[in-house]
């Protein structure tokens, strides 16, 4: 399967999808392409799956009936998605043309710190 990683995802994810022909948007010459332009270029480039961390792409673009599948991750930071690479790979492997697969990897949460002496 030919897989395109959106530029908002860490390049390290490419190695975790080694069962597929996976390239980054930058490597494919698609850096800077956004939403509809990226999706159109991915389809024209013969990609089967676009993996993105863009949480709105699935609502902004019609995927139904397209020759490409969309796999949307809930986070883009490597330290957050790394523990979920098996689920991401499974989502990519099961993707069918015209489908959207959501992979919940959690989300970034700021840790609350106790106020210091000058703050409290």
C-alpha positions in Angstrom: 0.0 0.0 0.0 1.3 3.5 -0.9 1.1 5.7 2.2 1.6 9.5 2.5 2.4 11.0 5.9 1.2 14.6 6.3 3.9 17.1 7.2 2.4 17.6 10.6 3.4 14.1 11.6 6.9 13.1 12.9 9.1 11.4 10.3 9.9 8.6 12.8 6.4 7.3 12.1 7.4 6.3 8.6 9.8 3.6 9.9 6.9 2.1 11.9 4.9 1.7 8.7 7.6 -0.3 7.0 5.1 -2.9 5.7 3.9 -0.2 3.3 5.6 2.1 0.8 5.5 5.1 3.1 6.8 8.6 2.3 6.6 11.9 4.0 4.9 14.9 2.4 8.3 16.6 2.3 9.9 13.7 0.5 7.1 13.5 -2.0 7.5 17.2 -2.8 4.2 18.1 -1.2 5.5 20.2 1.7 3.3 23.2 2.3 0.2 21.7 0.6 -2.8 22.1 2.8 -6.1 20.2 3.1 -7.8 19.9 -0.3 -4.6 20.6 -2.3 -2.8 17.9 -0.3 -5.6 15.4 -0.7 -5.8 16.1 -4.5 -2.1 15.8 -4.9 -2.1 12.5 -2.9 -4.8 11.1 -5.1 -3.0 12.2 -8.3 0.2 10.7 -6.9 -1.4 7.3 -6.6 -1.4 7.2 -2.8 -3.8 4.7 -1.2 -3.7 6.3 2.3 -3.1 9.7 3.7 -2.2 9.7 7.4 -2.7 13.1 9.1 -3.0 14.7 12.5 -5.3 17.4 11.0 -8.5 17.0 13.0 -10.6 18.9 10.6 -9.6 17.5 7.2 -12.2 14.7 7.3 -14.9 17.4 7.7 -13.6 19.8 5.2 -13.0 17.4 2.4 -15.2 14.7 0.9 -13.5 11.3 1.1 -16.4 9.2 0.2 -16.0 7.8 -3.3 -12.4 8.8 -3.6 -9.6 6.3 -4.4 -7.8 7.2 -1.2 -8.4 6.5 2.5 -7.8 8.9 5.3 -6.3 7.9 8.7 -6.6 10.7 11.2 -4.6 10.7 14.4 -5.7 12.5 17.6 -2.2 13.8 18.2 0.9 14.7 16.3 3.7 14.7 18.9 6.0 11.7 18.6 6.1 11.1 22.4 2.3 10.8 22.4 1.8 8.7 19.3 4.8 6.4 19.7 3.0 4.0 22.2 0.2 3.7 19.6 2.1 2.8 16.5 0.7 -0.7 16.3 -2.9 0.8 16.3 -1.8 3.3 13.7 -0.3 0.6 11.5 -3.5 -1.5 11.9 -5.6 1.4 10.9 -3.5 2.0 7.8 -3.5 -1.7 6.9 -7.3 -1.9 7.2 -8.0 1.3 5.3 -10.3 1.1 2.3 -10.7 3.7 -0.5 -13.1 6.4 0.5 -12.9 5.6 4.2 -11.9 7.6 7.2 -10.3 5.9 10.2 -9.8 7.7 13.5 -7.0 6.5 15.7 -7.2 7.8 19.3 -3.6 8.3 20.5 -4.6 10.5 23.4 -3.8 14.2 23.4 -1.2 16.6 24.8 -2.1 17.7 28.3 -0.2 20.4 30.2 0.8 19.2 33.6 -0.3 21.5 36.3 2.5 22.6 38.6 2.2 23.8 42.2 2.5 27.5 42.5 6.0 28.7 43.6 6.5 30.9 46.7 6.2 34.1 44.7 3.0 32.8 43.0 1.0 31.4 45.9 
